[in-house]
Amino acid sequence: MDNDTPDAARRSRRRPATPSAATPARADHYRRLNNPFKALRVFSDDRVAAMHEAALGILENLGIKVLSQAALARFEAGGGEVDAASSTVRLDRGLVGASLATAPRKITLHARNPARHVPLHGDALSFGPVSGPPNVMDLAGGRRAGSLLDYANGVRLCQSFDVMHLLGAFTEPQDVPVQFRQLEMLHAQLTLSDKIPHTFCRGSAQVADCFEQVRLACGLTEEQFRDTPCTYTIINTNSPRVLDGPMADGIVDFAVAGQVQMITPFTLAGAMAPVTIAGALTLAHAETLAGLVLAQLARPGAPVVYGSFTSNVDMKSGSPAFGTPEYVKAQIGAGQMARHVRLPWRSSNATASNAPDAQSAYESQMSLWGALMGGANFVLHAAGWLESGLSASYEKFILDIEQLQMLAEVLQPVGAEDDDLGISAVEEAGPGGHFFGTQHTMARYRDAFYAPLVSDWRNFGAWSGDGARTATDRAAMLWRSTLEAFTPPALDPAAAEALDAFRRRRVAAGGAPPSG
């Protein structure tokens, strides 16, 4: 039985008239999420169009600095105006428009397990974990440099919860030399999970290593791999108006290989971008379009996701702030800009808190609602982000999973058929009665409501008598028990051997140092 489709999820909520031992448990699979709510707007349509035109003016008149000679050559061959002395490229709006015309509107990422495919279009919504912090933290071990074990644990945790749809770099394994890091990270993803793997862009040699590992795990020929998006990367511009070498080369590498890239300027209003939300989004829009043009010049039809990560800074200290009202409005506005150019949209869940505390919870809640209300197709850093992205927290990961599952339940359809109205229960309970024992309740109580992962709903006496554990304490217990119970998904033995042989061969050859 397939319980991972929207129809199956709806069926699981319809219960027989009488309780039965065969009654299935409440559906808790969140592999396919769709956002039924209409996206909010912070700008009128004419101002969105004006911001788009302003971004085209930035590219046409000011341009973007590109720190890759190969990328500059592609821009020039494709019609861009290149100033070699300043490494600046200017792009006329006709070239940008032509590039937008070839970019696909619908993208599906293919996992080696077909049940884990992820659509990135329309009202589809997916989540991925915190990605890239150099540090990890937990209640027992404190804050420390991330290790390969921590990285692998992040993969295990992602695999364990269906509300995580894509993998990510839970932490940078600092105990692995950089020339071998891409080999170990992809090997962990591909052997411990059957979800969509993440790839860093740190030079063409490292990207090629990653592509080959993904291809082997998925059992694809080189031609099939180029026509099947099955891994993704994040391309960050260096705002304002700089595209560095590894990112520019990564755009080309991913485009040529037909793999998904999420072009995401990281703009902080008042520091790396204009202090206004509209100004920061306009600059980010221009930088995203510049990356998209390069991708389409490398391969027309290359899958590109419109990424946004715009927030503000603390004007007293200059530190980044996340989960702020401005962050929420910037998310909603970025969603409008993405829809204006008809591209899938990636957002983020972020907090500036240094601990898995109340601040981290309310800033993440603000971030997640901004992404949901803005109509995001993919939310990166959805679980585990702390310290403005410098640390991944085991406890915060679990606390975020709780929030994500609750949001996923909000997205589920609400039954309103005649039997859902409960008239028979009203009659059976009678005036002043209760509904605990009515037939209507007894047929539905097992899965009538969301069962929390972390929340403790007992009264004070029961809670205090059981150790008075906080949500963070309970999250610590849960991530440990999840790892203890973890069993990796099956991997074809031939694919596993091919992966091991490739890794051994590349390690023996000295790996591949990052570029740039």
One Martini backbone bead per residue (centre of mass of N, CA, C, O) as a GRO file, in nm:
protein
  516
    1MET     BB    1   0.097   0.035   0.022
    2ASP     BB    2   0.041   0.383  -0.053
    3ASN     BB    3   0.106   0.654   0.196
    4ASP     BB    4   0.244   0.914   0.006
    5THR     BB    5  -0.017   1.032  -0.087
    6PRO     BB    6  -0.269   1.252  -0.073
    7ASP     BB    7  -0.497   1.042  -0.096
    8ALA     BB    8  -0.394   0.857   0.129
    9ALA     BB    9  -0.403   1.070   0.352
   10ARG     BB   10  -0.707   1.108   0.336
   11ARG     BB   11  -0.794   0.814   0.384
   12SER     BB   12  -0.657   0.793   0.673
   13ARG     BB   13  -0.896   0.994   0.793
   14ARG     BB   14  -1.099   0.769   0.726
   15ARG     BB   15  -1.329   0.611   0.928
   16PRO     BB   16  -1.491   0.384   1.058
   17ALA     BB   17  -1.771   0.354   1.253
   18THR     BB   18  -1.589   0.135   1.389
   19PRO     BB   19  -1.369   0.000   1.570
   20SER     BB   20  -1.045  -0.150   1.475
   21ALA     BB   21  -0.761  -0.345   1.457
   22ALA     BB   22  -0.720  -0.245   1.142
   23THR     BB   23  -0.674   0.034   1.209
   24PRO     BB   24  -0.494   0.277   1.104
   25ALA     BB   25  -0.267   0.488   1.152
   26ARG     BB   26  -0.173   0.783   1.151
   27ALA     BB   27  -0.052   0.978   0.921
   28ASP     BB   28   0.329   1.029   0.903
   29HIS     BB   29   0.368   1.105   0.602
   30TYR     BB   30   0.586   1.366   0.423
   31ARG     BB   31   0.680   1.327   0.112
   32ARG     BB   32   0.410   1.491   0.015
   33LEU     BB   33   0.390   1.837  -0.035
   34ASN     BB   34   0.117   2.080  -0.025
   35ASN     BB   35   0.026   2.417  -0.079
   36PRO     BB   36  -0.307   2.549  -0.041
   37PHE     BB   37  -0.207   2.840  -0.013
   38LYS     BB   38  -0.208   3.157  -0.082
   39ALA     BB   39   0.011   3.377  -0.160
   40LEU     BB   40   0.158   3.640  -0.044
   41ARG     BB   41   0.188   4.009  -0.032
   42VAL     BB   42   0.403   4.319  -0.039
   43PHE     BB   43   0.360   4.372  -0.346
   44SER     BB   44   0.274   4.503  -0.618
   45ASP     BB   45   0.278   4.427  -0.944
   46ASP     BB   46   0.413   4.697  -1.041
   47ARG     BB   47   0.659   4.677  -0.841
   48VAL     BB   48   0.771   4.413  -0.937
   49ALA     BB   49   0.823   4.510  -1.225
   50ALA     BB   50   1.012   4.742  -1.137
   51MET     BB   51   1.228   4.562  -1.003
   52HIS     BB   52   1.297   4.404  -1.254
   53GLU     BB   53   1.386   4.649  -1.424
   54ALA     BB   54   1.608   4.739  -1.230
   55ALA     BB   55   1.777   4.481  -1.254
   56LEU     BB   56   1.827   4.508  -1.557
   57GLY     BB   57   1.979   4.777  -1.524
   58ILE     BB   58   2.215   4.669  -1.363
   59LEU     BB   59   2.315   4.468  -1.583
   60GLU     BB   60   2.337   4.681  -1.819
   61ASN     BB   61   2.509   4.922  -1.662
   62LEU     BB   62   2.692   4.768  -1.430
   63GLY     BB   63   2.696   4.477  -1.359
   64ILE     BB   64   2.920   4.186  -1.312
   65LYS     BB   65   3.158   4.023  -1.131
   66VAL     BB   66   3.387   3.776  -1.278
   67LEU     BB   67   3.612   3.507  -1.141
   68SER     BB   68   3.610   3.369  -1.449
   69GLN     BB   69   3.735   3.303  -1.752
   70ALA     BB   70   3.537   3.093  -1.859
   71ALA     BB   71   3.280   3.256  -1.798
   72LEU     BB   72   3.351   3.506  -1.962
   73ALA     BB   73   3.360   3.359  -2.234
   74ARG     BB   74   3.062   3.273  -2.232
   75PHE     BB   75   2.937   3.548  -2.217
   76GLU     BB   76   3.065   3.661  -2.476
   77ALA     BB   77   2.958   3.438  -2.673
   78GLY     BB   78   2.644   3.509  -2.576
   79GLY     BB   79   2.645   3.859  -2.562
   80GLY     BB   80   2.821   3.978  -2.363
   81GLU     BB   81   2.975   4.251  -2.193
   82VAL     BB   82   3.329   4.257  -2.169
   83ASP     BB   83   3.556   4.363  -1.909
   84ALA     BB   84   3.869   4.261  -1.864
   85ALA     BB   85   3.993   4.459  -1.653
   86SER     BB   86   3.725   4.410  -1.442
   87SER     BB   87   3.546   4.151  -1.487
   88THR     BB   88   3.293   4.268  -1.641
   89VAL     BB   89   2.939   4.211  -1.689
   90ARG     BB   90   2.705   4.290  -1.945
   91LEU     BB   91   2.338   4.267  -1.967
   92ASP     BB   92   2.094   4.247  -2.171
   93ARG     BB   93   1.751   4.204  -2.168
   94GLY     BB   94   1.738   4.005  -2.403
   95LEU     BB   95   1.921   3.786  -2.281
   96VAL     BB   96   1.758   3.742  -2.027
   97GLY     BB   97   1.491   3.665  -2.164
   98ALA     BB   98   1.602   3.420  -2.321
   99SER     BB   99   1.689   3.262  -2.067
  100LEU     BB  100   1.411   3.244  -1.932
  101ALA     BB  101   1.277   3.082  -2.171
  102THR     BB  102   1.468   2.810  -2.113
  103ALA     BB  103   1.377   2.780  -1.838
  104PRO     BB  104   1.241   2.569  -1.627
  105ARG     BB  105   0.933   2.538  -1.445
  106LYS     BB  106   0.983   2.225  -1.407
  107ILE     BB  107   1.108   2.026  -1.131
  108THR     BB  108   1.271   1.701  -1.080
  109LEU     BB  109   1.399   1.511  -0.829
  110HIS     BB  110   1.600   1.211  -0.836
  111ALA     BB  111   1.593   0.930  -0.666
  112ARG     BB  112   1.687   0.606  -0.610
  113ASN     BB  113   1.412   0.635  -0.471
  114PRO     BB  114   1.112   0.697  -0.612
  115ALA     BB  115   0.965   0.782  -0.335
  116ARG     BB  116   1.190   1.046  -0.322
  117HIS     BB  117   1.091   1.232  -0.504
  118VAL     BB  118   1.124   1.595  -0.601
  119PRO     BB  119   0.925   1.858  -0.641
  120LEU     BB  120   0.984   2.197  -0.814
  121HIS     BB  121   0.665   2.312  -0.812
  122GLY     BB  122   0.422   2.506  -0.760
  123ASP     BB  123   0.286   2.369  -0.447
  124ALA     BB  124   0.538   2.246  -0.373
  125LEU     BB  125   0.697   2.107  -0.069
  126SER     BB  126   1.030   2.128   0.080
  127PHE     BB  127   1.302   1.985   0.285
  128GLY     BB  128   1.612   2.088   0.444
  129PRO     BB  129   1.895   2.104   0.607
  130VAL     BB  130   2.140   2.207   0.747
  131SER     BB  131   2.421   2.383   0.567
  132GLY     BB  132   2.786   2.415   0.641
  133PRO     BB  133   2.879   2.404   0.919
  134PRO     BB  134   3.176   2.384   1.121
  135ASN     BB  135   2.977   2.327   1.360
  136VAL     BB  136   2.877   2.166   1.665
  137MET     BB  137   2.595   2.080   1.893
  138ASP     BB  138   2.535   1.973   2.238
  139LEU     BB  139   2.459   1.922   2.560
  140ALA     BB  140   2.707   1.732   2.624
  141GLY     BB  141   2.947   1.846   2.409
  142GLY     BB  142   2.893   2.100   2.284
  143ARG     BB  143   3.109   2.302   2.116
  144ARG     BB  144   3.237   2.196   1.788
  145ALA     BB  145   3.395   2.047   1.556
  146GLY     BB  146   3.323   1.897   1.281
  147SER     BB  147   3.261   1.563   1.179
  148LEU     BB  148   3.208   1.275   1.013
  149LEU     BB  149   3.015   1.167   1.221
  150ASP     BB  150   2.827   1.411   1.225
  151TYR     BB  151   2.756   1.402   0.932
  152ALA     BB  152   2.635   1.115   0.935
  153ASN     BB  153   2.420   1.182   1.149
  154GLY     BB  154   2.269   1.382   0.972
  155VAL     BB  155   2.182   1.174   0.764
  156ARG     BB  156   2.030   0.986   0.957
  157LEU     BB  157   1.821   1.196   1.047
  158CYS     BB  158   1.702   1.258   0.771
  159GLN     BB  159   1.613   0.962   0.707
  160SER     BB  160   1.410   0.938   0.971
  161PHE     BB  161   1.246   1.185   0.829
  162ASP     BB  162   0.998   1.264   0.601
  163VAL     BB  163   1.020   1.589   0.621
  164MET     BB  164   1.285   1.513   0.489
  165HIS     BB  165   1.388   1.541   0.140
  166LEU     BB  166   1.675   1.660   0.168
  167LEU     BB  167   2.000   1.689   0.169
  168GLY     BB  168   2.303   1.790   0.357
  169ALA     BB  169   2.551   1.984   0.527
  170PHE     BB  170   2.539   1.958   0.847
  171THR     BB  171   2.861   1.944   0.832
  172GLU     BB  172   3.197   2.008   0.840
  173PRO     BB  173   3.454   1.778   0.813
  174GLN     BB  174   3.747   1.861   0.982
  175ASP     BB  175   3.885   1.553   0.974
  176VAL     BB  176   3.892   1.608   0.658
  177PRO     BB  177   4.053   1.652   0.396
  178VAL     BB  178   3.969   1.857   0.134
  179GLN     BB  179   4.048   1.647  -0.104
  180PHE     BB  180   3.833   1.420   0.042
  181ARG     BB  181   3.554   1.529   0.134
  182GLN     BB  182   3.363   1.468  -0.110
  183LEU     BB  183   3.385   1.160  -0.085
  184GLU     BB  184   3.274   1.120   0.209
  185MET     BB  185   3.007   1.272   0.188
  186LEU     BB  186   2.877   1.113  -0.047
  187HIS     BB  187   2.905   0.834   0.074
  188ALA     BB  188   2.718   0.884   0.314
  189GLN     BB  189   2.462   0.962   0.158
  190LEU     BB  190   2.449   0.694  -0.033
  191THR     BB  191   2.456   0.475   0.224
  192LEU     BB  192   2.238   0.626   0.442
  193SER     BB  193   2.058   0.714   0.186
  194ASP     BB  194   1.756   0.779  -0.047
  195LYS     BB  195   1.801   1.071  -0.089
  196ILE     BB  196   1.876   1.378  -0.187
  197PRO     BB  197   2.174   1.492  -0.280
  198HIS     BB  198   2.453   1.692  -0.192
  199THR     BB  199   2.657   1.955  -0.357
  200PHE     BB  200   2.952   2.103  -0.389
  201CYS     BB  201   3.124   2.404  -0.513
  202ARG     BB  202   3.495   2.334  -0.549
  203GLY     BB  203   3.537   2.254  -0.828
  204SER     BB  204   3.545   2.046  -1.097
  205ALA     BB  205   3.679   1.798  -0.967
  206GLN     BB  206   3.483   1.764  -0.730
  207VAL     BB  207   3.223   1.754  -0.892
  208ALA     BB  208   3.297   1.500  -1.055
  209ASP     BB  209   3.309   1.311  -0.815
  210CYS     BB  210   3.014   1.346  -0.732
  211PHE     BB  211   2.874   1.264  -0.991
  212GLU     BB  212   2.987   0.975  -1.003
  213GLN     BB  213   2.862   0.875  -0.740
  214VAL     BB  214   2.567   0.925  -0.813
  215ARG     BB  215   2.559   0.756  -1.069
  216LEU     BB  216   2.631   0.485  -0.936
  217ALA     BB  217   2.396   0.474  -0.727
  218CYS     BB  218   2.166   0.508  -0.966
  219GLY     BB  219   2.243   0.352  -1.235
  220LEU     BB  220   2.375   0.549  -1.455
  221THR     BB  221   2.443   0.682  -1.727
  222GLU     BB  222   2.583   0.955  -1.852
  223GLU     BB  223   2.335   1.035  -2.019
  224GLN     BB  224   2.120   0.994  -1.802
  225PHE     BB  225   2.236   1.193  -1.599
  226ARG     BB  226   2.202   1.453  -1.785
  227ASP     BB  227   1.866   1.383  -1.784
  228THR     BB  228   1.886   1.351  -1.446
  229PRO     BB  229   1.789   1.499  -1.173
  230CYS     BB  230   1.993   1.398  -0.858
  231THR     BB  231   2.121   1.679  -0.774
  232TYR     BB  232   2.241   1.952  -0.561
  233THR     BB  233   2.302   2.313  -0.537
  234ILE     BB  234   2.464   2.606  -0.407
  235ILE     BB  235   2.461   2.942  -0.530
  236ASN     BB  236   2.676   3.203  -0.428
  237THR     BB  237   2.692   3.521  -0.408
  238ASN     BB  238   2.893   3.828  -0.379
  239SER     BB  239   2.774   4.065  -0.216
  240PRO     BB  240   2.807   4.302  -0.443
  241ARG     BB  241   2.845   4.196  -0.768
  242VAL     BB  242   2.970   3.886  -0.725
  243LEU     BB  243   3.137   3.610  -0.905
  244ASP     BB  244   3.303   3.354  -0.833
  245GLY     BB  245   3.480   3.094  -0.946
  246PRO     BB  246   3.341   2.838  -0.822
  247MET     BB  247   3.051   2.936  -0.886
  248ALA     BB  248   3.074   2.978  -1.191
  249ASP     BB  249   3.174   2.690  -1.254
  250GLY     BB  250   2.931   2.548  -1.120
  251ILE     BB  251   2.715   2.643  -1.310
  252VAL     BB  252   2.833   2.497  -1.555
  253ASP     BB  253   2.855   2.210  -1.448
  254PHE     BB  254   2.549   2.175  -1.381
  255ALA     BB  255   2.435   2.243  -1.655
  256VAL     BB  256   2.578   2.029  -1.831
  257ALA     BB  257   2.466   1.789  -1.630
  258GLY     BB  258   2.157   1.857  -1.542
  259GLN     BB  259   2.167   1.992  -1.264
  260VAL     BB  260   2.071   2.138  -0.966
  261GLN     BB  261   2.045   2.494  -0.916
  262MET     BB  262   2.064   2.739  -0.642
  263ILE     BB  263   2.041   3.073  -0.681
  264THR     BB  264   2.192   3.254  -0.387
  265PRO     BB  265   2.176   3.538  -0.255
  266PHE     BB  266   2.348   3.701   0.025
  267THR     BB  267   2.146   3.947   0.172
  268LEU     BB  268   2.217   4.237   0.376
  269ALA     BB  269   2.053   4.479   0.493
  270GLY     BB  270   2.295   4.750   0.525
  271ALA     BB  271   2.555   4.591   0.394
  272MET     BB  272   2.517   4.404   0.106
  273ALA     BB  273   2.267   4.602   0.086
  274PRO     BB  274   2.020   4.775   0.080
  275VAL     BB  275   1.822   4.885   0.351
  276THR     BB  276   1.597   4.796   0.179
  277ILE     BB  277   1.397   4.551   0.077
  278ALA     BB  278   1.366   4.630  -0.219
  279GLY     BB  279   1.668   4.673  -0.272
  280ALA     BB  280   1.772   4.391  -0.192
  281LEU     BB  281   1.592   4.232  -0.395
  282THR     BB  282   1.695   4.365  -0.653
  283LEU     BB  283   1.987   4.277  -0.632
  284ALA     BB  284   1.933   3.973  -0.608
  285HIS     BB  285   1.787   3.948  -0.877
  286ALA     BB  286   2.025   4.024  -1.056
  287GLU     BB  287   2.218   3.796  -0.963
  288THR     BB  288   2.038   3.560  -1.043
  289LEU     BB  289   2.016   3.629  -1.346
  290ALA     BB  290   2.313   3.603  -1.410
  291GLY     BB  291   2.335   3.301  -1.342
  292LEU     BB  292   2.116   3.205  -1.538
  293VAL     BB  293   2.253   3.289  -1.798
  294LEU     BB  294   2.499   3.106  -1.771
  295ALA     BB  295   2.343   2.840  -1.764
  296GLN     BB  296   2.201   2.877  -2.049
  297LEU     BB  297   2.464   2.902  -2.211
  298ALA     BB  298   2.568   2.614  -2.136
  299ARG     BB  299   2.244   2.507  -2.113
  300PRO     BB  300   1.963   2.483  -2.244
  301GLY     BB  301   1.742   2.397  -1.976
  302ALA     BB  302   1.864   2.437  -1.720
  303PRO     BB  303   1.821   2.375  -1.386
  304VAL     BB  304   1.667   2.650  -1.201
  305VAL     BB  305   1.669   2.803  -0.883
  306TYR     BB  306   1.524   3.046  -0.695
  307GLY     BB  307   1.714   3.222  -0.466
  308SER     BB  308   1.678   3.320  -0.111
  309PHE     BB  309   1.873   3.548   0.135
  310THR     BB  310   1.706   3.790   0.304
  311SER     BB  311   1.818   4.032   0.539
  312ASN     BB  312   1.925   4.176   0.836
  313VAL     BB  313   2.085   4.399   1.052
  314ASP     BB  314   2.250   4.506   1.323
  315MET     BB  315   2.302   4.849   1.357
  316LYS     BB  316   2.495   4.825   1.616
  317SER     BB  317   2.697   4.564   1.511
  318GLY     BB  318   2.643   4.403   1.216
  319SER     BB  319   2.483   4.167   1.272
  320PRO     BB  320   2.302   3.915   1.190
  321ALA     BB  321   1.950   3.870   1.119
  322PHE     BB  322   1.679   3.644   1.213
  323GLY     BB  323   1.340   3.615   1.215
  324THR     BB  324   1.233   3.876   1.121
  325PRO     BB  325   1.014   4.086   0.988
  326GLU     BB  326   1.199   4.141   0.743
  327TYR     BB  327   1.243   3.849   0.664
  328VAL     BB  328   0.952   3.782   0.598
  329LYS     BB  329   0.907   4.003   0.382
  330ALA     BB  330   1.139   3.906   0.200
  331GLN     BB  331   1.022   3.631   0.137
  332ILE     BB  332   0.760   3.719   0.005
  333GLY     BB  333   0.897   3.896  -0.211
  334ALA     BB  334   1.069   3.671  -0.341
  335GLY     BB  335   0.831   3.505  -0.436
  336GLN     BB  336   0.731   3.718  -0.636
  337MET     BB  337   0.986   3.725  -0.813
  338ALA     BB  338   0.983   3.428  -0.896
  339ARG     BB  339   0.699   3.435  -1.030
  340HIS     BB  340   0.762   3.654  -1.241
  341VAL     BB  341   0.987   3.438  -1.374
  342ARG     BB  342   0.892   3.138  -1.340
  343LEU     BB  343   1.030   3.010  -1.074
  344PRO     BB  344   1.151   2.828  -0.859
  345TRP     BB  345   1.158   2.838  -0.484
  346ARG     BB  346   1.407   2.926  -0.240
  347SER     BB  347   1.443   2.897   0.109
  348SER     BB  348   1.461   2.971   0.476
  349ASN     BB  349   1.582   2.868   0.802
  350ALA     BB  350   1.648   3.110   1.066
  351THR     BB  351   1.896   3.198   1.329
  352ALA     BB  352   2.083   3.389   1.587
  353SER     BB  353   2.101   3.187   1.787
  354ASN     BB  354   2.323   3.007   2.035
  355ALA     BB  355   2.064   2.833   2.114
  356PRO     BB  356   1.809   2.596   2.201
  357ASP     BB  357   1.581   2.829   2.239
  358ALA     BB  358   1.340   3.058   2.233
  359GLN     BB  359   1.466   3.224   2.010
  360SER     BB  360   1.499   2.993   1.806
  361ALA     BB  361   1.194   2.930   1.788
  362TYR     BB  362   1.071   3.210   1.699
  363GLU     BB  363   1.256   3.257   1.453
  364SER     BB  364   1.180   2.996   1.304
  365GLN     BB  365   0.879   3.043   1.290
  366MET     BB  366   0.899   3.295   1.119
  367SER     BB  367   1.054   3.173   0.883
  368LEU     BB  368   0.851   2.945   0.807
  369TRP     BB  369   0.607   3.131   0.755
  370GLY     BB  370   0.737   3.293   0.530
  371ALA     BB  371   0.773   3.054   0.336
  372LEU     BB  372   0.479   2.959   0.330
  373MET     BB  373   0.341   3.240   0.253
  374GLY     BB  374   0.540   3.272  -0.008
  375GLY     BB  375   0.566   2.984  -0.171
  376ALA     BB  376   0.766   2.766  -0.125
  377ASN     BB  377   0.946   2.477  -0.253
  378PHE     BB  378   1.215   2.530  -0.074
  379VAL     BB  379   1.375   2.453   0.250
  380LEU     BB  380   1.653   2.550   0.388
  381HIS     BB  381   1.758   2.500   0.706
  382ALA     BB  382   1.502   2.359   0.855
  383ALA     BB  383   1.722   2.186   1.037
  384GLY     BB  384   1.971   2.293   1.296
  385TRP     BB  385   2.004   2.593   1.307
  386LEU     BB  386   2.278   2.802   1.431
  387GLU     BB  387   2.459   3.080   1.474
  388SER     BB  388   2.415   3.193   1.183
  389GLY     BB  389   2.540   2.905   1.060
  390LEU     BB  390   2.794   2.795   1.249
  391SER     BB  391   2.581   2.581   1.366
  392ALA     BB  392   2.492   2.251   1.453
  393SER     BB  393   2.197   2.112   1.611
  394TYR     BB  394   2.059   1.844   1.745
  395GLU     BB  395   1.822   1.964   1.905
  396LYS     BB  396   1.721   2.158   1.686
  397PHE     BB  397   1.646   1.950   1.482
  398ILE     BB  398   1.413   1.826   1.646
  399LEU     BB  399   1.251   2.083   1.695
  400ASP     BB  400   1.209   2.133   1.388
  401ILE     BB  401   1.062   1.876   1.318
  402GLU     BB  402   0.816   1.947   1.478
  403GLN     BB  403   0.744   2.201   1.316
  404LEU     BB  404   0.724   2.064   1.037
  405GLN     BB  405   0.500   1.862   1.109
  406MET     BB  406   0.294   2.075   1.184
  407LEU     BB  407   0.289   2.213   0.910
  408ALA     BB  408   0.208   1.961   0.751
  409GLU     BB  409  -0.071   1.943   0.892
  410VAL     BB  410  -0.180   2.217   0.798
  411LEU     BB  411  -0.181   2.115   0.486
  412GLN     BB  412  -0.403   1.939   0.540
  413PRO     BB  413  -0.698   1.836   0.486
  414VAL     BB  414  -1.037   1.920   0.573
  415GLY     BB  415  -1.300   1.769   0.689
  416ALA     BB  416  -1.670   1.821   0.560
  417GLU     BB  417  -1.851   1.605   0.587
  418ASP     BB  418  -2.125   1.495   0.730
  419ASP     BB  419  -1.971   1.309   0.937
  420ASP     BB  420  -1.777   1.545   1.041
  421LEU     BB  421  -2.002   1.713   1.202
  422GLY     BB  422  -2.125   1.534   1.448
  423ILE     BB  423  -2.438   1.496   1.509
  424SER     BB  424  -2.450   1.221   1.650
  425ALA     BB  425  -2.272   1.313   1.891
  426VAL     BB  426  -2.454   1.535   1.999
  427GLU     BB  427  -2.687   1.343   2.061
  428GLU     BB  428  -2.532   1.134   2.241
  429ALA     BB  429  -2.427   1.332   2.465
  430GLY     BB  430  -2.587   1.561   2.526
  431PRO     BB  431  -2.667   1.760   2.769
  432GLY     BB  432  -2.367   1.804   2.947
  433GLY     BB  433  -2.183   1.621   2.814
  434HIS     BB  434  -1.961   1.392   2.645
  435PHE     BB  435  -1.722   1.272   2.375
  436PHE     BB  436  -1.534   1.030   2.447
  437GLY     BB  437  -1.767   0.779   2.404
  438THR     BB  438  -1.846   0.822   2.132
  439GLN     BB  439  -1.863   0.681   1.829
  440HIS     BB  440  -1.720   0.908   1.677
  441THR     BB  441  -1.466   0.908   1.858
  442MET     BB  442  -1.387   0.602   1.860
  443ALA     BB  443  -1.335   0.602   1.539
  444ARG     BB  444  -1.094   0.858   1.571
  445TYR     BB  445  -0.885   0.894   1.815
  446ARG     BB  446  -0.612   0.779   1.707
  447ASP     BB  447  -0.614   1.028   1.454
  448ALA     BB  448  -0.736   1.316   1.517
  449PHE     BB  449  -0.445   1.409   1.610
  450TYR     BB  450  -0.154   1.536   1.660
  451ALA     BB  451   0.145   1.375   1.750
  452PRO     BB  452   0.396   1.453   1.935
  453LEU     BB  453   0.746   1.448   1.956
  454VAL     BB  454   0.815   1.662   2.210
  455SER     BB  455   0.577   1.740   2.343
  456ASP     BB  456   0.432   1.803   2.675
  457TRP     BB  457   0.086   1.740   2.800
  458ARG     BB  458   0.119   1.721   3.084
  459ASN     BB  459   0.099   1.778   3.390
  460PHE     BB  460   0.291   1.899   3.637
  461GLY     BB  461   0.312   1.645   3.807
  462ALA     BB  462   0.398   1.445   3.582
  463TRP     BB  463   0.637   1.605   3.477
  464SER     BB  464   0.803   1.642   3.745
  465GLY     BB  465   0.805   1.329   3.816
  466ASP     BB  466   0.977   1.286   3.522
  467GLY     BB  467   1.215   1.538   3.552
  468ALA     BB  468   1.150   1.815   3.419
  469ARG     BB  469   1.168   1.826   3.112
  470THR     BB  470   1.258   1.984   2.851
  471ALA     BB  471   1.251   2.013   2.520
  472THR     BB  472   1.558   1.991   2.491
  473ASP     BB  473   1.590   1.732   2.653
  474ARG     BB  474   1.403   1.559   2.473
  475ALA     BB  475   1.565   1.600   2.212
  476ALA     BB  476   1.821   1.458   2.312
  477MET     BB  477   1.689   1.180   2.345
  478LEU     BB  478   1.584   1.149   2.048
  479TRP     BB  479   1.845   1.161   1.878
  480ARG     BB  480   1.975   0.918   2.014
  481SER     BB  481   1.751   0.705   1.959
  482THR     BB  482   1.754   0.735   1.653
  483LEU     BB  483   2.048   0.641   1.609
  484GLU     BB  484   2.024   0.362   1.751
  485ALA     BB  485   1.778   0.272   1.537
  486PHE     BB  486   1.938   0.282   1.285
  487THR     BB  487   1.874   0.195   0.933
  488PRO     BB  488   1.982   0.153   0.638
  489PRO     BB  489   1.919   0.153   0.329
  490ALA     BB  490   1.910  -0.011   0.056
  491LEU     BB  491   2.190  -0.126  -0.150
  492ASP     BB  492   2.323  -0.211  -0.419
  493PRO     BB  493   2.598  -0.405  -0.426
  494ALA     BB  494   2.721  -0.297  -0.688
  495ALA     BB  495   2.708   0.001  -0.606
  496ALA     BB  496   2.873  -0.019  -0.347
  497GLU     BB  497   3.133  -0.122  -0.483
  498ALA     BB  498   3.168   0.114  -0.680
  499LEU     BB  499   3.199   0.329  -0.464
  500ASP     BB  500   3.443   0.213  -0.316
  501ALA     BB  501   3.633   0.202  -0.562
  502PHE     BB  502   3.630   0.501  -0.628
  503ARG     BB  503   3.735   0.607  -0.360
  504ARG     BB  504   4.004   0.455  -0.359
  505ARG     BB  505   4.110   0.572  -0.625
  506ARG     BB  506   4.099   0.877  -0.545
  507VAL     BB  507   4.275   0.862  -0.296
  508ALA     BB  508   4.527   0.746  -0.439
  509ALA     BB  509   4.532   1.015  -0.633
  510GLY     BB  510   4.471   1.266  -0.409
  511GLY     BB  511   4.226   1.378  -0.512
  512ALA     BB  512   4.064   1.718  -0.475
  513PRO     BB  513   4.124   2.028  -0.470
  514PRO     BB  514   4.014   2.318  -0.418
  515SER     BB  515   3.905   2.610  -0.561
  516GLY     BB  516   3.978   2.959  -0.496
   0.00000   0.00000   0.00000
